[in-house]
Amino acid sequence: MKKRMFTLGLVAGITLASASSVYAADRIKAYLYPVKLVLNGEETKIPGGMDIINYSNNELPLKEGKLKPVISDDFISIATQGKINGIDIPLGMSKEDVIKNLGEPDEIGKEHTEYLKYSATKFFIHDNSVLSIETELPLSLSPKEIKDKLGHPDADEMSDIGPSEYLVGYRTGDYYLYFKFKTNGLQTKTLLLKKFP
């Protein structure tokens, strides 16, 4: 009897394992690996922070590596250079250079001025260069956590412009960083870096 139960269990296990392999056979099979990128017959360097994914013998660049903001101890000092730590595109970069570095945008639109959107990051363009950068943060932080990490802000208040938002802002030399929240107690929604007026 035990031998029969064992045999039935073994057959059932093999059947289930085979069924899941057959089910997964038509799913995406992709691998990250080092490649040479050739565009229009010329070898091109892959911009730093980007990976290439090969799917069905088509190589697709991944933009995410250049668009991951990192709240670190040097976040404010990096912002004094017109940059968001973890985003390789600084304020003032030309629209053409943004596209050269990141490829074609996921979306081109207009909110007071033209923007190029890549994933959860918008680069607002004015006079053919990046005027401001707005990005969703990959981790949620409360206003208190932001202030504990970055120090006393220059602005800590409800916005008096547009939709009701709570702002924690830091002046960083010629630039201004705004962390935007839905209300004072909730987690971060977005981060905005722009030139100080």
C-alpha positions in Angstrom: 0.0 0.0 0.0 2.8 2.4 0.9 4.6 1.6 -2.3 1.4 2.3 -4.3 0.9 5.7 -2.5 4.5 6.6 -3.1 4.1 5.7 -6.8 0.9 7.8 -7.2 2.5 10.7 -5.4 5.6 10.5 -7.6 3.5 10.4 -10.8 1.3 13.3 -9.6 4.5 15.4 -8.8 6.0 14.7 -12.2 2.8 15.6 -13.9 2.5 18.9 -12.1 6.1 19.8 -12.7 5.7 19.0 -16.4 2.5 21.1 -16.7 4.2 24.1 -15.2 7.1 23.8 -17.6 4.8 23.6 -20.5 2.8 26.6 -19.2 5.9 28.8 -18.8 7.3 27.8 -22.2 5.6 30.7 -24.0 6.7 33.4 -21.5 9.4 36.0 -22.0 12.9 34.6 -22.1 15.4 37.4 -21.7 18.9 37.7 -20.6 21.2 40.6 -19.6 24.7 40.3 -21.1 27.5 42.5 -22.4 27.0 43.5 -26.0 28.4 45.8 -28.7 25.7 48.2 -29.9 25.8 48.9 -33.6 23.6 51.7 -35.0 23.5 52.5 -38.7 26.6 50.3 -39.2 28.7 52.1 -36.6 29.6 50.7 -33.2 28.2 53.0 -30.5 29.1 53.1 -26.8 26.3 52.1 -24.5 25.7 55.1 -22.2 26.7 54.5 -18.6 23.9 53.1 -16.3 22.0 51.5 -19.2 21.7 47.8 -19.8 20.7 45.9 -23.0 18.0 43.2 -22.8 17.8 40.7 -25.7 14.3 39.5 -26.4 13.6 37.3 -29.5 17.0 38.4 -31.0 16.0 42.1 -30.6 18.2 44.2 -28.4 16.3 46.7 -26.3 18.0 49.4 -24.2 16.8 49.7 -20.6 16.6 53.4 -19.4 15.8 52.7 -15.8 19.5 52.6 -14.7 19.8 56.3 -15.2 16.5 57.3 -13.5 16.6 56.1 -10.0 16.8 58.9 -7.4 18.7 58.0 -4.3 18.2 60.0 -1.1 21.7 59.9 0.4 23.8 62.0 2.8 25.3 63.9 -0.2 21.8 64.5 -1.8 21.9 68.3 -1.1 25.5 68.8 -2.3 24.7 67.0 -5.5 21.6 69.2 -6.0 23.9 72.3 -5.8 25.2 71.1 -9.2 21.7 71.0 -10.7 21.5 67.3 -10.4 19.3 64.7 -8.6 21.4 62.0 -7.1 20.7 58.8 -9.2 19.5 60.7 -12.3 22.3 61.3 -14.8 20.6 64.2 -16.6 21.4 67.7 -15.1 19.4 70.9 -15.4 20.6 72.8 -18.4 21.3 69.8 -20.6 20.0 70.2 -24.1 16.9 68.4 -25.3 19.0 66.6 -27.9 21.5 65.4 -25.3 18.7 64.1 -23.1 17.4 62.0 -26.1 20.9 60.9 -27.0 21.5 59.7 -23.4 18.1 58.1 -22.8 16.7 57.3 -26.2 13.2 58.3 -27.4 10.9 59.4 -24.6 7.9 57.3 -23.5 5.8 60.4 -23.8 6.1 64.0 -25.0 3.6 66.5 -23.6 3.0 70.0 -22.4 2.3 71.3 -18.8 3.1 75.0 -19.0 6.1 74.0 -21.1 7.1 71.0 -23.1 8.3 67.9 -21.3 9.9 64.6 -22.1 8.7 61.7 -19.9 10.8 58.6 -19.2 9.2 56.1 -16.9 8.2 58.1 -13.8 10.5 61.1 -14.6 9.6 64.3 -16.5 12.2 66.6 -17.9 10.6 70.0 -18.5 12.2 71.8 -21.5 12.5 75.5 -22.1 14.6 77.2 -24.8 15.8 73.7 -25.9 17.3 72.8 -22.5 16.1 71.1 -19.2 14.5 73.7 -17.0 13.3 71.4 -14.3 13.1 67.7 -13.4 10.1 66.1 -11.7 10.3 62.4 -10.6 8.4 60.0 -8.5 10.4 58.7 -5.6 11.0 54.9 -5.5 10.6 54.8 -1.8 8.1 56.6 0.4 9.3 59.0 3.1 7.4 61.2 5.4 8.2 64.9 5.8 9.8 64.1 9.1 12.0 61.4 7.6 13.1 63.8 4.8 14.0 66.5 7.4 15.8 64.0 9.6 17.9 62.8 6.6 18.5 66.2 4.9 18.3 68.7 7.7 16.2 71.8 8.4 14.3 72.8 5.2 13.9 76.3 3.8 10.2 75.6 3.1 7.9 73.4 5.2 4.3 74.3 4.3 1.2 73.8 2.3 1.5 75.0 -1.3 -0.5 78.1 -2.1 -0.4 77.3 -5.8 -2.3 74.7 -7.7 -3.5 71.5 -6.1 -3.4 71.1 -2.3 0.1 69.8 -1.6 2.4 69.8 1.3 6.0 70.9 0.4 9.3 70.4 2.0 11.9 72.5 0.1 15.6 73.1 0.2 17.5 75.9 -1.5 20.7 74.4 -2.9 22.8 77.3 -4.3 21.2 78.3 -7.6 18.6 75.5 -7.4 15.6 74.5 -5.4 14.5 71.0 -4.4 10.8 70.4 -3.5 9.5 67.2 -2.0 5.8 67.1 -2.6 3.3 65.3 -0.4 -0.5 65.0 -0.7 -0.8 66.2 2.9 1.6 66.8 5.9 1.3 63.3 7.3 1.5 61.2 4.1 4.4 59.7 2.2 6.3 61.5 -0.6 4.7 61.7 -3.9 7.2 63.5 -6.1 10.5 65.4 -6.1 11.1 68.6 -8.2 14.4 70.2 -8.9 14.4 73.6 -10.6 16.6 76.7 -11.0 16.0 79.2 -8.2 14.2 82.3 -9.7 
